[in-house]
């Protein structure tokens, strides 16, 4: 019975991980760009960073860590502003770096991709609200033991990673069929999209901070 309960919680967590991850956004744009220009490993690294960030917020929601939630709520605009600055940096760097110069990727670069995407993921306080609402709707926030909470959070991670691995693999398979000119165009478009996301996040934070 205990194993069945944990498996059910894992499955619910995996479903939530997919639901949170699939909608397009700046991290998806980064994943597509890195998979196209640097290969599957780079796209998967983006996914690991994003899934780890989602798992942190899932842990807060599932464990009912009110103190952490209060801190995130109090400093949400400042946290979002940091994410906006990071998006601007990543977008500008994409515009300044030609695809041909980004083919070789070592372990250090993969670690930096994971770390930067993790920071980007946790700089989105809205994710905590999303997880909180979804967890409450499925009755996953009341009286969870440590083992049950772990099952939910691990499920969220694997559900999110399933999407990122599928996306990275699909883009990686398609890149050999795409000309260098199209690859460059996609990189430029993704760079401007990421900059646009960054400007939008910074604008939202500035309006609310000054208002």
MOKAWO-V315334 format. One record per backbone hydrogen bond with DSSP energy under -1.0 kcal/mol. CO is the residue of the C=O (numbers start at 1). NH is the residue of the N-H. E is the energy in kcal/mol with one decimal. If there is no record, write none. Layout:
co	nh	e
CO	NH	E
CO	NH	E
This chain:
co	nh	e
1	5	-2.3
2	6	-2.5
3	7	-2.5
4	8	-2.1
5	9	-2.4
6	10	-2.5
7	11	-2.5
8	12	-2.4
9	13	-2.5
10	14	-2.7
11	15	-2.3
12	16	-2.3
13	17	-2.5
14	18	-2.0
15	19	-2.5
16	20	-2.6
17	21	-1.7
18	22	-2.7
25	29	-2.0
26	30	-2.2
27	31	-2.6
28	32	-2.4
29	33	-2.3
30	34	-3.0
31	35	-2.4
32	36	-2.1
33	37	-2.4
34	38	-2.9
39	43	-1.7
40	44	-2.9
41	45	-2.0
42	46	-2.0
43	47	-1.9
44	48	-2.4
45	49	-2.2
46	50	-2.3
47	51	-3.1
48	52	-2.5
49	53	-1.9
50	54	-2.5
51	55	-2.2
52	56	-1.8
53	57	-1.7
54	58	-2.4
55	59	-2.4
56	60	-2.0
57	61	-2.3
58	62	-3.2
59	63	-2.5
60	65	-1.9
64	66	-1.8
65	69	-2.2
66	70	-2.6
67	71	-2.0
68	72	-2.7
69	73	-2.5
70	74	-2.5
71	75	-2.3
75	79	-2.7
76	80	-2.5
77	81	-2.2
78	82	-1.8
79	83	-1.8
80	84	-2.3
81	85	-2.3
82	86	-2.2
83	87	-2.3
84	88	-2.2
85	89	-2.4
86	90	-2.5
87	91	-2.8
88	92	-2.7
89	93	-2.3
90	94	-2.0
91	95	-1.9
92	96	-1.5
93	97	-1.1
98	101	-1.3
99	102	-1.8
106	110	-2.0
107	111	-2.3
108	112	-2.1
109	113	-2.2
110	114	-2.3
111	115	-2.7
112	116	-2.8
113	117	-2.2
114	118	-2.2
115	119	-2.2
116	120	-1.9
117	121	-2.7
118	122	-2.5
121	124	-1.2
124	127	-2.0
125	129	-1.2
126	130	-2.3
127	131	-2.8
128	132	-2.7
129	133	-2.5
130	134	-2.5
131	135	-3.1
132	136	-2.1
133	137	-2.2
134	138	-1.5
135	140	-3.2
136	139	-1.2
145	149	-2.7
146	150	-2.3
147	151	-2.2
148	152	-2.1
149	153	-2.6
150	154	-2.8
151	155	-1.9
152	156	-2.3
153	157	-2.3
154	158	-2.5
155	159	-2.6
156	160	-2.6
157	161	-2.6
158	162	-2.0
159	163	-1.2
160	164	-2.1
161	165	-2.9
162	166	-1.8
163	167	-2.7
164	168	-2.7
165	169	-2.6
166	170	-2.3
167	171	-2.3
168	172	-2.5
169	173	-2.3
170	174	-1.6
171	175	-1.4
174	177	-1.5
175	178	-1.2
179	183	-2.4
180	184	-2.4
181	185	-2.1
182	186	-2.7
183	187	-2.2
184	188	-2.3
185	189	-2.6
186	190	-2.8
187	191	-2.3
188	192	-2.3
189	193	-2.5
190	194	-2.6
191	195	-2.2
192	196	-2.5
193	197	-2.5
194	198	-2.4
195	199	-2.7
196	200	-2.4
197	201	-2.5
198	202	-2.6
199	203	-2.7
200	204	-2.4
201	205	-2.4
202	206	-2.7
203	207	-2.6
204	208	-1.9
205	209	-2.4
206	210	-2.7
207	211	-1.6
